[in-house]
Amino acid sequence: MRDLIAFQCEQCKRKNYTGSRNKKKSTEKFANKKFCPACRSHTLHKEAKV
Ligand SMILES: [Zn+2]
């Protein structure tokens, strides 16, 4: 079972990336530094629902 998730920029709240994850294996939320086109810089992206 895989859940579709989105990565949301912490600063502008845009959803810039999507992905999937195994719900059974990982219960903690992802938080990655990714490039945000809106902020034009690398910001912290947190997992959010699509
Ligand atoms: Zn942003």
mmCIF file of the protein (N, C-alpha, C, O) and its ligand, coordinates in Angstrom:
data_MODEL
# 
_entry.id   MODEL 
# 
loop_
_entity.id 
_entity.type 
_entity.pdbx_number_of_molecules 
1 polymer     1 
2 non-polymer 1 
# 
_entity_poly.entity_id                      1 
_entity_poly.type                           'polypeptide(L)' 
_entity_poly.nstd_linkage                   no 
_entity_poly.nstd_monomer                   no 
_entity_poly.pdbx_seq_one_letter_code       MRDLIAFQCEQCKRKNYTGSRNKKKSTEKFANKKFCPACRSHTLHKEAKV 
_entity_poly.pdbx_seq_one_letter_code_can   MRDLIAFQCEQCKRKNYTGSRNKKKSTEKFANKKFCPACRSHTLHKEAKV 
_entity_poly.pdbx_strand_id                 A 
# 
loop_
_entity_poly_seq.entity_id 
_entity_poly_seq.num 
_entity_poly_seq.mon_id 
_entity_poly_seq.hetero 
1 1  MET n 
1 2  ARG n 
1 3  ASP n 
1 4  LEU n 
1 5  ILE n 
1 6  ALA n 
1 7  PHE n 
1 8  GLN n 
1 9  CYS n 
1 10 GLU n 
1 11 GLN n 
1 12 CYS n 
1 13 LYS n 
1 14 ARG n 
1 15 LYS n 
1 16 ASN n 
1 17 TYR n 
1 18 THR n 
1 19 GLY n 
1 20 SER n 
1 21 ARG n 
1 22 ASN n 
1 23 LYS n 
1 24 LYS n 
1 25 LYS n 
1 26 SER n 
1 27 THR n 
1 28 GLU n 
1 29 LYS n 
1 30 PHE n 
1 31 ALA n 
1 32 ASN n 
1 33 LYS n 
1 34 LYS n 
1 35 PHE n 
1 36 CYS n 
1 37 PRO n 
1 38 ALA n 
1 39 CYS n 
1 40 ARG n 
1 41 SER n 
1 42 HIS n 
1 43 THR n 
1 44 LEU n 
1 45 HIS n 
1 46 LYS n 
1 47 GLU n 
1 48 ALA n 
1 49 LYS n 
1 50 VAL n 
# 
loop_
_struct_asym.id 
_struct_asym.entity_id 
A 1 
B 2 
# 
loop_
_chem_comp.id 
_chem_comp.type 
_chem_comp.mon_nstd_flag 
ALA 'L-peptide linking' y 
ARG 'L-peptide linking' y 
ASN 'L-peptide linking' y 
ASP 'L-peptide linking' y 
CYS 'L-peptide linking' y 
GLN 'L-peptide linking' y 
GLU 'L-peptide linking' y 
GLY 'peptide linking'   y 
HIS 'L-peptide linking' y 
ILE 'L-peptide linking' y 
LEU 'L-peptide linking' y 
LYS 'L-peptide linking' y 
MET 'L-peptide linking' y 
PHE 'L-peptide linking' y 
PRO 'L-peptide linking' y 
SER 'L-peptide linking' y 
THR 'L-peptide linking' y 
TYR 'L-peptide linking' y 
VAL 'L-peptide linking' y 
ZN  non-polymer         . 
# 
_pdbx_entity_nonpoly.entity_id   2 
_pdbx_entity_nonpoly.name        ? 
_pdbx_entity_nonpoly.comp_id     ZN 
# 
_pdbx_nonpoly_scheme.asym_id         B 
_pdbx_nonpoly_scheme.entity_id       2 
_pdbx_nonpoly_scheme.mon_id          ZN 
_pdbx_nonpoly_scheme.ndb_seq_num     1 
_pdbx_nonpoly_scheme.pdb_seq_num     101 
_pdbx_nonpoly_scheme.auth_seq_num    101 
_pdbx_nonpoly_scheme.pdb_mon_id      ZN 
_pdbx_nonpoly_scheme.auth_mon_id     ZN 
_pdbx_nonpoly_scheme.pdb_strand_id   A 
_pdbx_nonpoly_scheme.pdb_ins_code    . 
# 
loop_
_atom_site.group_PDB 
_atom_site.id 
_atom_site.type_symbol 
_atom_site.label_atom_id 
_atom_site.label_alt_id 
_atom_site.label_comp_id 
_atom_site.label_asym_id 
_atom_site.label_entity_id 
_atom_site.label_seq_id 
_atom_site.pdbx_PDB_ins_code 
_atom_site.Cartn_x 
_atom_site.Cartn_y 
_atom_site.Cartn_z 
_atom_site.occupancy 
_atom_site.B_iso_or_equiv 
_atom_site.pdbx_formal_charge 
_atom_site.auth_seq_id 
_atom_site.auth_comp_id 
_atom_site.auth_asym_id 
_atom_site.auth_atom_id 
_atom_site.pdbx_PDB_model_num 
ATOM   1   N  N  . MET A 1 1  ? 0.851  -1.216 0.000  1.00 0.00 ? 1   MET A N  1 
ATOM   2   C  CA . MET A 1 1  ? 0.000  0.000  0.000  1.00 0.00 ? 1   MET A CA 1 
ATOM   3   C  C  . MET A 1 1  ? 0.870  1.243  0.000  1.00 0.00 ? 1   MET A C  1 
ATOM   4   O  O  . MET A 1 1  ? 1.726  1.426  0.865  1.00 0.00 ? 1   MET A O  1 
ATOM   5   N  N  . ARG A 1 2  ? 0.635  2.082  -0.977 1.00 0.00 ? 2   ARG A N  1 
ATOM   6   C  CA . ARG A 1 2  ? 1.442  3.292  -1.047 1.00 0.00 ? 2   ARG A CA 1 
ATOM   7   C  C  . ARG A 1 2  ? 0.548  4.514  -1.034 1.00 0.00 ? 2   ARG A C  1 
ATOM   8   O  O  . ARG A 1 2  ? -0.504 4.555  -1.672 1.00 0.00 ? 2   ARG A O  1 
ATOM   9   N  N  . ASP A 1 3  ? 0.997  5.500  -0.293 1.00 0.00 ? 3   ASP A N  1 
ATOM   10  C  CA . ASP A 1 3  ? 0.242  6.742  -0.198 1.00 0.00 ? 3   ASP A CA 1 
ATOM   11  C  C  . ASP A 1 3  ? 0.888  7.806  -1.060 1.00 0.00 ? 3   ASP A C  1 
ATOM   12  O  O  . ASP A 1 3  ? 2.105  7.987  -1.045 1.00 0.00 ? 3   ASP A O  1 
ATOM   13  N  N  . LEU A 1 4  ? 0.062  8.499  -1.804 1.00 0.00 ? 4   LEU A N  1 
ATOM   14  C  CA . LEU A 1 4  ? 0.574  9.607  -2.577 1.00 0.00 ? 4   LEU A CA 1 
ATOM   15  C  C  . LEU A 1 4  ? 0.674  10.832 -1.664 1.00 0.00 ? 4   LEU A C  1 
ATOM   16  O  O  . LEU A 1 4  ? -0.271 11.195 -0.963 1.00 0.00 ? 4   LEU A O  1 
ATOM   17  N  N  . ILE A 1 5  ? 1.830  11.440 -1.699 1.00 0.00 ? 5   ILE A N  1 
ATOM   18  C  CA . ILE A 1 5  ? 2.024  12.594 -0.828 1.00 0.00 ? 5   ILE A CA 1 
ATOM   19  C  C  . ILE A 1 5  ? 2.583  13.764 -1.630 1.00 0.00 ? 5   ILE A C  1 
ATOM   20  O  O  . ILE A 1 5  ? 3.069  13.597 -2.748 1.00 0.00 ? 5   ILE A O  1 
ATOM   21  N  N  . ALA A 1 6  ? 2.506  14.918 -1.049 1.00 0.00 ? 6   ALA A N  1 
ATOM   22  C  CA . ALA A 1 6  ? 3.079  16.110 -1.661 1.00 0.00 ? 6   ALA A CA 1 
ATOM   23  C  C  . ALA A 1 6  ? 4.078  16.720 -0.698 1.00 0.00 ? 6   ALA A C  1 
ATOM   24  O  O  . ALA A 1 6  ? 3.974  16.562 0.519  1.00 0.00 ? 6   ALA A O  1 
ATOM   25  N  N  . PHE A 1 7  ? 5.048  17.420 -1.266 1.00 0.00 ? 7   PHE A N  1 
ATOM   26  C  CA . PHE A 1 7  ? 5.988  18.142 -0.436 1.00 0.00 ? 7   PHE A CA 1 
ATOM   27  C  C  . PHE A 1 7  ? 5.682  19.630 -0.512 1.00 0.00 ? 7   PHE A C  1 
ATOM   28  O  O  . PHE A 1 7  ? 5.737  20.253 -1.573 1.00 0.00 ? 7   PHE A O  1 
ATOM   29  N  N  . GLN A 1 8  ? 5.364  20.162 0.631  1.00 0.00 ? 8   GLN A N  1 
ATOM   30  C  CA . GLN A 1 8  ? 4.906  21.540 0.703  1.00 0.00 ? 8   GLN A CA 1 
ATOM   31  C  C  . GLN A 1 8  ? 5.990  22.432 1.276  1.00 0.00 ? 8   GLN A C  1 
ATOM   32  O  O  . GLN A 1 8  ? 6.608  22.117 2.293  1.00 0.00 ? 8   GLN A O  1 
ATOM   33  N  N  . CYS A 1 9  ? 6.206  23.543 0.606  1.00 0.00 ? 9   CYS A N  1 
ATOM   34  C  CA . CYS A 1 9  ? 7.199  24.510 1.070  1.00 0.00 ? 9   CYS A CA 1 
ATOM   35  C  C  . CYS A 1 9  ? 6.733  25.126 2.393  1.00 0.00 ? 9   CYS A C  1 
ATOM   36  O  O  . CYS A 1 9  ? 5.582  25.537 2.544  1.00 0.00 ? 9   CYS A O  1 
ATOM   37  N  N  . GLU A 1 10 ? 7.649  25.173 3.320  1.00 0.00 ? 10  GLU A N  1 
ATOM   38  C  CA . GLU A 1 10 ? 7.302  25.703 4.636  1.00 0.00 ? 10  GLU A CA 1 
ATOM   39  C  C  . GLU A 1 10 ? 7.082  27.216 4.598  1.00 0.00 ? 10  GLU A C  1 
ATOM   40  O  O  . GLU A 1 10 ? 6.365  27.762 5.437  1.00 0.00 ? 10  GLU A O  1 
ATOM   41  N  N  . GLN A 1 11 ? 7.676  27.870 3.660  1.00 0.00 ? 11  GLN A N  1 
ATOM   42  C  CA . GLN A 1 11 ? 7.596  29.333 3.651  1.00 0.00 ? 11  GLN A CA 1 
ATOM   43  C  C  . GLN A 1 11 ? 6.400  29.865 2.881  1.00 0.00 ? 11  GLN A C  1 
ATOM   44  O  O  . GLN A 1 11 ? 5.680  30.733 3.375  1.00 0.00 ? 11  GLN A O  1 
ATOM   45  N  N  . CYS A 1 12 ? 6.179  29.347 1.667  1.00 0.00 ? 12  CYS A N  1 
ATOM   46  C  CA . CYS A 1 12 ? 5.081  29.883 0.858  1.00 0.00 ? 12  CYS A CA 1 
ATOM   47  C  C  . CYS A 1 12 ? 3.899  28.923 0.783  1.00 0.00 ? 12  CYS A C  1 
ATOM   48  O  O  . CYS A 1 12 ? 2.860  29.247 0.207  1.00 0.00 ? 12  CYS A O  1 
ATOM   49  N  N  . LYS A 1 13 ? 4.064  27.751 1.364  1.00 0.00 ? 13  LYS A N  1 
ATOM   50  C  CA . LYS A 1 13 ? 3.001  26.741 1.427  1.00 0.00 ? 13  LYS A CA 1 
ATOM   51  C  C  . LYS A 1 13 ? 2.597  26.171 0.074  1.00 0.00 ? 13  LYS A C  1 
ATOM   52  O  O  . LYS A 1 13 ? 1.514  25.605 -0.077 1.00 0.00 ? 13  LYS A O  1 
ATOM   53  N  N  . ARG A 1 14 ? 3.468  26.325 -0.889 1.00 0.00 ? 14  ARG A N  1 
ATOM   54  C  CA . ARG A 1 14 ? 3.192  25.722 -2.193 1.00 0.00 ? 14  ARG A CA 1 
ATOM   55  C  C  . ARG A 1 14 ? 3.587  24.256 -2.187 1.00 0.00 ? 14  ARG A C  1 
ATOM   56  O  O  . ARG A 1 14 ? 4.526  23.846 -1.504 1.00 0.00 ? 14  ARG A O  1 
ATOM   57  N  N  . LYS A 1 15 ? 2.845  23.477 -2.966 1.00 0.00 ? 15  LYS A N  1 
ATOM   58  C  CA . LYS A 1 15 ? 3.194  22.076 -3.118 1.00 0.00 ? 15  LYS A CA 1 
ATOM   59  C  C  . LYS A 1 15 ? 4.010  21.920 -4.388 1.00 0.00 ? 15  LYS A C  1 
ATOM   60  O  O  . LYS A 1 15 ? 3.480  21.966 -5.498 1.00 0.00 ? 15  LYS A O  1 
ATOM   61  N  N  . ASN A 1 16 ? 5.287  21.738 -4.208 1.00 0.00 ? 16  ASN A N  1 
ATOM   62  C  CA . ASN A 1 16 ? 6.193  21.731 -5.352 1.00 0.00 ? 16  ASN A CA 1 
ATOM   63  C  C  . ASN A 1 16 ? 6.553  20.334 -5.843 1.00 0.00 ? 16  ASN A C  1 
ATOM   64  O  O  . ASN A 1 16 ? 6.914  20.143 -7.004 1.00 0.00 ? 16  ASN A O  1 
ATOM   65  N  N  . TYR A 1 17 ? 6.451  19.381 -4.958 1.00 0.00 ? 17  TYR A N  1 
ATOM   66  C  CA . TYR A 1 17 ? 6.853  18.035 -5.336 1.00 0.00 ? 17  TYR A CA 1 
ATOM   67  C  C  . TYR A 1 17 ? 5.821  17.016 -4.880 1.00 0.00 ? 17  TYR A C  1 
ATOM   68  O  O  . TYR A 1 17 ? 5.112  17.210 -3.892 1.00 0.00 ? 17  TYR A O  1 
ATOM   69  N  N  . THR A 1 18 ? 5.760  15.935 -5.624 1.00 0.00 ? 18  THR A N  1 
ATOM   70  C  CA . THR A 1 18 ? 4.904  14.834 -5.195 1.00 0.00 ? 18  THR A CA 1 
ATOM   71  C  C  . THR A 1 18 ? 5.727  13.561 -5.147 1.00 0.00 ? 18  THR A C  1 
ATOM   72  O  O  . THR A 1 18 ? 6.775  13.439 -5.782 1.00 0.00 ? 18  THR A O  1 
ATOM   73  N  N  . GLY A 1 19 ? 5.226  12.642 -4.391 1.00 0.00 ? 19  GLY A N  1 
ATOM   74  C  CA . GLY A 1 19 ? 5.913  11.370 -4.288 1.00 0.00 ? 19  GLY A CA 1 
ATOM   75  C  C  . GLY A 1 19 ? 5.020  10.362 -3.617 1.00 0.00 ? 19  GLY A C  1 
ATOM   76  O  O  . GLY A 1 19 ? 3.834  10.603 -3.390 1.00 0.00 ? 19  GLY A O  1 
ATOM   77  N  N  . SER A 1 20 ? 5.602  9.237  -3.304 1.00 0.00 ? 20  SER A N  1 
ATOM   78  C  CA . SER A 1 20 ? 4.833  8.228  -2.595 1.00 0.00 ? 20  SER A CA 1 
ATOM   79  C  C  . SER A 1 20 ? 5.697  7.650  -1.493 1.00 0.00 ? 20  SER A C  1 
ATOM   80  O  O  . SER A 1 20 ? 6.923  7.763  -1.511 1.00 0.00 ? 20  SER A O  1 
ATOM   81  N  N  . ARG A 1 21 ? 5.047  7.043  -0.557 1.00 0.00 ? 21  ARG A N  1 
ATOM   82  C  CA . ARG A 1 21 ? 5.794  6.431  0.522  1.00 0.00 ? 21  ARG A CA 1 
ATOM   83  C  C  . ARG A 1 21 ? 5.046  5.233  1.062  1.00 0.00 ? 21  ARG A C  1 
ATOM   84  O  O  . ARG A 1 21 ? 3.835  5.090  0.894  1.00 0.00 ? 21  ARG A O  1 
ATOM   85  N  N  . ASN A 1 22 ? 5.795  4.397  1.702  1.00 0.00 ? 22  ASN A N  1 
ATOM   86  C  CA . ASN A 1 22 ? 5.199  3.233  2.321  1.00 0.00 ? 22  ASN A CA 1 
ATOM   87  C  C  . ASN A 1 22 ? 4.667  3.606  3.698  1.00 0.00 ? 22  ASN A C  1 
ATOM   88  O  O  . ASN A 1 22 ? 5.421  4.016  4.580  1.00 0.00 ? 22  ASN A O  1 
ATOM   89  N  N  . LYS A 1 23 ? 3.387  3.463  3.864  1.00 0.00 ? 23  LYS A N  1 
ATOM   90  C  CA . LYS A 1 23 ? 2.759  3.913  5.097  1.00 0.00 ? 23  LYS A CA 1 
ATOM   91  C  C  . LYS A 1 23 ? 3.120  3.019  6.279  1.00 0.00 ? 23  LYS A C  1 
ATOM   92  O  O  . LYS A 1 23 ? 3.232  3.481  7.415  1.00 0.00 ? 23  LYS A O  1 
ATOM   93  N  N  . LYS A 1 24 ? 3.294  1.764  5.998  1.00 0.00 ? 24  LYS A N  1 
ATOM   94  C  CA . LYS A 1 24 ? 3.577  0.840  7.086  1.00 0.00 ? 24  LYS A CA 1 
ATOM   95  C  C  . LYS A 1 24 ? 4.994  1.016  7.636  1.00 0.00 ? 24  LYS A C  1 
ATOM   96  O  O  . LYS A 1 24 ? 5.233  0.883  8.836  1.00 0.00 ? 24  LYS A O  1 
ATOM   97  N  N  . LYS A 1 25 ? 5.907  1.312  6.745  1.00 0.00 ? 25  LYS A N  1 
ATOM   98  C  CA . LYS A 1 25 ? 7.308  1.397  7.165  1.00 0.00 ? 25  LYS A CA 1 
ATOM   99  C  C  . LYS A 1 25 ? 7.614  2.690  7.902  1.00 0.00 ? 25  LYS A C  1 
ATOM   100 O  O  . LYS A 1 25 ? 8.233  2.676  8.966  1.00 0.00 ? 25  LYS A O  1 
ATOM   101 N  N  . SER A 1 26 ? 7.182  3.793  7.339  1.00 0.00 ? 26  SER A N  1 
ATOM   102 C  CA . SER A 1 26 ? 7.545  5.078  7.937  1.00 0.00 ? 26  SER A CA 1 
ATOM   103 C  C  . SER A 1 26 ? 6.301  5.800  8.435  1.00 0.00 ? 26  SER A C  1 
ATOM   104 O  O  . SER A 1 26 ? 5.363  6.050  7.677  1.00 0.00 ? 26  SER A O  1 
ATOM   105 N  N  . THR A 1 27 ? 6.310  6.117  9.677  1.00 0.00 ? 27  THR A N  1 
ATOM   106 C  CA . THR A 1 27 ? 5.166  6.823  10.249 1.00 0.00 ? 27  THR A CA 1 
ATOM   107 C  C  . THR A 1 27 ? 5.480  8.292  10.487 1.00 0.00 ? 27  THR A C  1 
ATOM   108 O  O  . THR A 1 27 ? 4.580  9.128  10.556 1.00 0.00 ? 27  THR A O  1 
ATOM   109 N  N  . GLU A 1 28 ? 6.752  8.593  10.611 1.00 0.00 ? 28  GLU A N  1 
ATOM   110 C  CA . GLU A 1 28 ? 7.112  10.002 10.824 1.00 0.00 ? 28  GLU A CA 1 
ATOM   111 C  C  . GLU A 1 28 ? 7.035  10.765 9.510  1.00 0.00 ? 28  GLU A C  1 
ATOM   112 O  O  . GLU A 1 28 ? 7.154  10.182 8.432  1.00 0.00 ? 28  GLU A O  1 
ATOM   113 N  N  . LYS A 1 29 ? 6.840  12.045 9.610  1.00 0.00 ? 29  LYS A N  1 
ATOM   114 C  CA . LYS A 1 29 ? 6.673  12.842 8.412  1.00 0.00 ? 29  LYS A CA 1 
ATOM   115 C  C  . LYS A 1 29 ? 8.011  13.228 7.800  1.00 0.00 ? 29  LYS A C  1 
ATOM   116 O  O  . LYS A 1 29 ? 8.993  13.479 8.499  1.00 0.00 ? 29  LYS A O  1 
ATOM   117 N  N  . PHE A 1 30 ? 8.015  13.265 6.494  1.00 0.00 ? 30  PHE A N  1 
ATOM   118 C  CA . PHE A 1 30 ? 9.212  13.671 5.785  1.00 0.00 ? 30  PHE A CA 1 
ATOM   119 C  C  . PHE A 1 30 ? 9.415  15.175 5.892  1.00 0.00 ? 30  PHE A C  1 
ATOM   120 O  O  . PHE A 1 30 ? 8.455  15.945 5.929  1.00 0.00 ? 30  PHE A O  1 
ATOM   121 N  N  . ALA A 1 31 ? 10.646 15.570 5.938  1.00 0.00 ? 31  ALA A N  1 
ATOM   122 C  CA . ALA A 1 31 ? 10.975 16.989 5.872  1.00 0.00 ? 31  ALA A CA 1 
ATOM   123 C  C  . ALA A 1 31 ? 12.306 17.099 5.157  1.00 0.00 ? 31  ALA A C  1 
ATOM   124 O  O  . ALA A 1 31 ? 13.361 16.758 5.693  1.00 0.00 ? 31  ALA A O  1 
ATOM   125 N  N  . ASN A 1 32 ? 12.221 17.586 3.928  1.00 0.00 ? 32  ASN A N  1 
ATOM   126 C  CA . ASN A 1 32 ? 13.424 17.673 3.109  1.00 0.00 ? 32  ASN A CA 1 
ATOM   127 C  C  . ASN A 1 32 ? 13.686 19.089 2.653  1.00 0.00 ? 32  ASN A C  1 
ATOM   128 O  O  . ASN A 1 32 ? 12.775 19.902 2.493  1.00 0.00 ? 32  ASN A O  1 
ATOM   129 N  N  . LYS A 1 33 ? 14.965 19.355 2.449  1.00 0.00 ? 33  LYS A N  1 
ATOM   130 C  CA . LYS A 1 33 ? 15.306 20.639 1.846  1.00 0.00 ? 33  LYS A CA 1 
ATOM   131 C  C  . LYS A 1 33 ? 15.275 20.486 0.344  1.00 0.00 ? 33  LYS A C  1 
ATOM   132 O  O  . LYS A 1 33 ? 16.050 19.728 -0.238 1.00 0.00 ? 33  LYS A O  1 
ATOM   133 N  N  . LYS A 1 34 ? 14.353 21.231 -0.284 1.00 0.00 ? 34  LYS A N  1 
ATOM   134 C  CA . LYS A 1 34 ? 14.213 21.167 -1.729 1.00 0.00 ? 34  LYS A CA 1 
ATOM   135 C  C  . LYS A 1 34 ? 14.141 22.575 -2.295 1.00 0.00 ? 34  LYS A C  1 
ATOM   136 O  O  . LYS A 1 34 ? 13.888 23.556 -1.596 1.00 0.00 ? 34  LYS A O  1 
ATOM   137 N  N  . PHE A 1 35 ? 14.378 22.622 -3.607 1.00 0.00 ? 35  PHE A N  1 
ATOM   138 C  CA . PHE A 1 35 ? 14.317 23.924 -4.254 1.00 0.00 ? 35  PHE A CA 1 
ATOM   139 C  C  . PHE A 1 35 ? 12.873 24.334 -4.486 1.00 0.00 ? 35  PHE A C  1 
ATOM   140 O  O  . PHE A 1 35 ? 12.092 23.575 -5.060 1.00 0.00 ? 35  PHE A O  1 
ATOM   141 N  N  . CYS A 1 36 ? 12.522 25.518 -4.049 1.00 0.00 ? 36  CYS A N  1 
ATOM   142 C  CA . CYS A 1 36 ? 11.183 26.052 -4.280 1.00 0.00 ? 36  CYS A CA 1 
ATOM   143 C  C  . CYS A 1 36 ? 11.253 27.140 -5.344 1.00 0.00 ? 36  CYS A C  1 
ATOM   144 O  O  . CYS A 1 36 ? 11.939 28.144 -5.153 1.00 0.00 ? 36  CYS A O  1 
ATOM   145 N  N  . PRO A 1 37 ? 10.553 26.956 -6.465 1.00 0.00 ? 37  PRO A N  1 
ATOM   146 C  CA . PRO A 1 37 ? 10.574 27.949 -7.553 1.00 0.00 ? 37  PRO A CA 1 
ATOM   147 C  C  . PRO A 1 37 ? 9.963  29.282 -7.131 1.00 0.00 ? 37  PRO A C  1 
ATOM   148 O  O  . PRO A 1 37 ? 10.361 30.340 -7.619 1.00 0.00 ? 37  PRO A O  1 
ATOM   149 N  N  . ALA A 1 38 ? 9.011  29.220 -6.237 1.00 0.00 ? 38  ALA A N  1 
ATOM   150 C  CA . ALA A 1 38 ? 8.335  30.443 -5.789 1.00 0.00 ? 38  ALA A CA 1 
ATOM   151 C  C  . ALA A 1 38 ? 9.245  31.262 -4.891 1.00 0.00 ? 38  ALA A C  1 
ATOM   152 O  O  . ALA A 1 38 ? 9.300  32.487 -4.995 1.00 0.00 ? 38  ALA A O  1 
ATOM   153 N  N  . CYS A 1 39 ? 9.957  30.575 -4.008 1.00 0.00 ? 39  CYS A N  1 
ATOM   154 C  CA . CYS A 1 39 ? 10.881 31.269 -3.108 1.00 0.00 ? 39  CYS A CA 1 
ATOM   155 C  C  . CYS A 1 39 ? 12.235 31.490 -3.767 1.00 0.00 ? 39  CYS A C  1 
ATOM   156 O  O  . CYS A 1 39 ? 13.041 32.294 -3.298 1.00 0.00 ? 39  CYS A O  1 
ATOM   157 N  N  . ARG A 1 40 ? 12.472 30.782 -4.840 1.00 0.00 ? 40  ARG A N  1 
ATOM   158 C  CA . ARG A 1 40 ? 13.758 30.830 -5.556 1.00 0.00 ? 40  ARG A CA 1 
ATOM   159 C  C  . ARG A 1 40 ? 14.928 30.476 -4.644 1.00 0.00 ? 40  ARG A C  1 
ATOM   160 O  O  . ARG A 1 40 ? 16.021 31.029 -4.768 1.00 0.00 ? 40  ARG A O  1 
ATOM   161 N  N  . SER A 1 41 ? 14.686 29.580 -3.762 1.00 0.00 ? 41  SER A N  1 
ATOM   162 C  CA . SER A 1 41 ? 15.778 29.111 -2.904 1.00 0.00 ? 41  SER A CA 1 
ATOM   163 C  C  . SER A 1 41 ? 15.407 27.753 -2.312 1.00 0.00 ? 41  SER A C  1 
ATOM   164 O  O  . SER A 1 41 ? 14.278 27.281 -2.444 1.00 0.00 ? 41  SER A O  1 
ATOM   165 N  N  . HIS A 1 42 ? 16.368 27.158 -1.674 1.00 0.00 ? 42  HIS A N  1 
ATOM   166 C  CA . HIS A 1 42 ? 16.099 25.890 -1.017 1.00 0.00 ? 42  HIS A CA 1 
ATOM   167 C  C  . HIS A 1 42 ? 15.422 26.140 0.322  1.00 0.00 ? 42  HIS A C  1 
ATOM   168 O  O  . HIS A 1 42 ? 15.931 26.851 1.189  1.00 0.00 ? 42  HIS A O  1 
ATOM   169 N  N  . THR A 1 43 ? 14.277 25.537 0.449  1.00 0.00 ? 43  THR A N  1 
ATOM   170 C  CA . THR A 1 43 ? 13.527 25.693 1.691  1.00 0.00 ? 43  THR A CA 1 
ATOM   171 C  C  . THR A 1 43 ? 13.142 24.318 2.216  1.00 0.00 ? 43  THR A C  1 
ATOM   172 O  O  . THR A 1 43 ? 13.256 23.309 1.520  1.00 0.00 ? 43  THR A O  1 
ATOM   173 N  N  . LEU A 1 44 ? 12.695 24.306 3.432  1.00 0.00 ? 44  LEU A N  1 
ATOM   174 C  CA . LEU A 1 44 ? 12.258 23.054 4.016  1.00 0.00 ? 44  LEU A CA 1 
ATOM   175 C  C  . LEU A 1 44 ? 10.890 22.671 3.466  1.00 0.00 ? 44  LEU A C  1 
ATOM   176 O  O  . LEU A 1 44 ? 9.946  23.459 3.507  1.00 0.00 ? 44  LEU A O  1 
ATOM   177 N  N  . HIS A 1 45 ? 10.801 21.455 2.954  1.00 0.00 ? 45  HIS A N  1 
ATOM   178 C  CA . HIS A 1 45 ? 9.546  20.966 2.418  1.00 0.00 ? 45  HIS A CA 1 
ATOM   179 C  C  . HIS A 1 45 ? 9.024  19.856 3.299  1.00 0.00 ? 45  HIS A C  1 
ATOM   180 O  O  . HIS A 1 45 ? 9.732  18.894 3.597  1.00 0.00 ? 45  HIS A O  1 
ATOM   181 N  N  . LYS A 1 46 ? 7.814  19.995 3.701  1.00 0.00 ? 46  LYS A N  1 
ATOM   182 C  CA . LYS A 1 46 ? 7.210  18.987 4.560  1.00 0.00 ? 46  LYS A CA 1 
ATOM   183 C  C  . LYS A 1 46 ? 6.136  18.218 3.821  1.00 0.00 ? 46  LYS A C  1 
ATOM   184 O  O  . LYS A 1 46 ? 5.506  18.704 2.882  1.00 0.00 ? 46  LYS A O  1 
ATOM   185 N  N  . GLU A 1 47 ? 5.959  17.003 4.289  1.00 0.00 ? 47  GLU A N  1 
ATOM   186 C  CA . GLU A 1 47 ? 4.975  16.132 3.685  1.00 0.00 ? 47  GLU A CA 1 
ATOM   187 C  C  . GLU A 1 47 ? 3.558  16.665 3.917  1.00 0.00 ? 47  GLU A C  1 
ATOM   188 O  O  . GLU A 1 47 ? 3.214  17.111 5.012  1.00 0.00 ? 47  GLU A O  1 
ATOM   189 N  N  . ALA A 1 48 ? 2.757  16.606 2.871  1.00 0.00 ? 48  ALA A N  1 
ATOM   190 C  CA . ALA A 1 48 ? 1.369  17.034 2.994  1.00 0.00 ? 48  ALA A CA 1 
ATOM   191 C  C  . ALA A 1 48 ? 0.509  16.155 2.110  1.00 0.00 ? 48  ALA A C  1 
ATOM   192 O  O  . ALA A 1 48 ? 1.025  15.451 1.242  1.00 0.00 ? 48  ALA A O  1 
ATOM   193 N  N  . LYS A 1 49 ? -0.770 16.189 2.316  1.00 0.00 ? 49  LYS A N  1 
ATOM   194 C  CA . LYS A 1 49 ? -1.688 15.416 1.489  1.00 0.00 ? 49  LYS A CA 1 
ATOM   195 C  C  . LYS A 1 49 ? -1.845 16.063 0.127  1.00 0.00 ? 49  LYS A C  1 
ATOM   196 O  O  . LYS A 1 49 ? -1.848 17.287 -0.001 1.00 0.00 ? 49  LYS A O  1 
ATOM   197 N  N  . VAL A 1 50 ? -1.975 15.219 -0.891 1.00 0.00 ? 50  VAL A N  1 
ATOM   198 C  CA . VAL A 1 50 ? -2.121 15.734 -2.255 1.00 0.00 ? 50  VAL A CA 1 
ATOM   199 C  C  . VAL A 1 50 ? -3.514 16.300 -2.467 1.00 0.00 ? 50  VAL A C  1 
ATOM   200 O  O  . VAL A 1 50 ? -3.826 16.781 -3.556 1.00 0.00 ? 50  VAL A O  1 
HETATM 201 ZN ZN . ZN  B 2 .  ? 8.367  28.360 -1.244 1.00 0.00 2 101 ZN  A ZN 1 
# 
